Amino acid sequence: MRVCLCNDLSAEAVEGALVAGASRVAEVFRGHGCAPVCGRCIEAIRTMLDRAREDEEE
């Protein structure tokens, strides 16, 4: 599934950034050498970050 169409970032790419230590949306983009363009994906990435934090707390 594509999370960011502007930068062609898949859910797997975002998850990879989280595993690599990204804890903020900007770090996900930076880790892939890009930046948000239209911003529609930001909420989806935030949700993925929140879920990753919840999983760590369990």
KAQUIJO-V714986 format. One record per pair of residues at least 4 apart in sequence whose C-alpha atoms are under 6 Angstrom apart, sorted by sequence separation. I is the first residue (numbers start at 0). GAP is how many residues later the second one is. If there is no record, write none. Layout:
i:I gap:GAP
i:I gap:GAP
This chain:
i:3 gap:4
i:8 gap:4
i:17 gap:4
i:26 gap:4
i:29 gap:4
i:3 gap:5
i:16 gap:5
i:21 gap:5
i:28 gap:5
i:2 gap:6
i:21 gap:6
i:28 gap:6
i:1 gap:7
i:2 gap:7
i:1 gap:8
i:2 gap:8
i:0 gap:9
i:1 gap:9
i:0 gap:10
i:16 gap:11
i:3 gap:37
i:2 gap:38
